[in-house]
Amino acid sequence: MTSEVADRVYKEYIGDAETPAQVRDGLLDAMGDVFFVISAVEVARYHRDAGNPVYFYEFQHRPSSVEGVVPAFVKADHGTEIAFVFGKPFLAGDV
């Protein structure tokens, strides 16, 4: 049973990878799912089960302000959407 699960996980995240960059991207997706998505879905289910509406989104827009600061394969880091939702003044300290 364990090897079947491992095979399915491997196929999902690394499956057809042909380059080291594709392997890296697959591993980053897997780690993101383990550390963020699984726990977020669990919390969302608790809120849903309590009768509250739940909304889920994935933000992938790469802001131009990160050029030369983070690697090109990084789309959006955790919390990147804050500047887009509330505006940059909240992040610039000039509020």
Secondary structure, 3 states (H helix, E strand, C coil): CHHHHHHHHHHHHCCCCCCHHHHHHHHHHHHHHHHHHHHHHHHHHHHHHCCCCCCCCCCCCCCHHHCCCCCCCCCCCCCCHHHHHHCCHHHHCCC
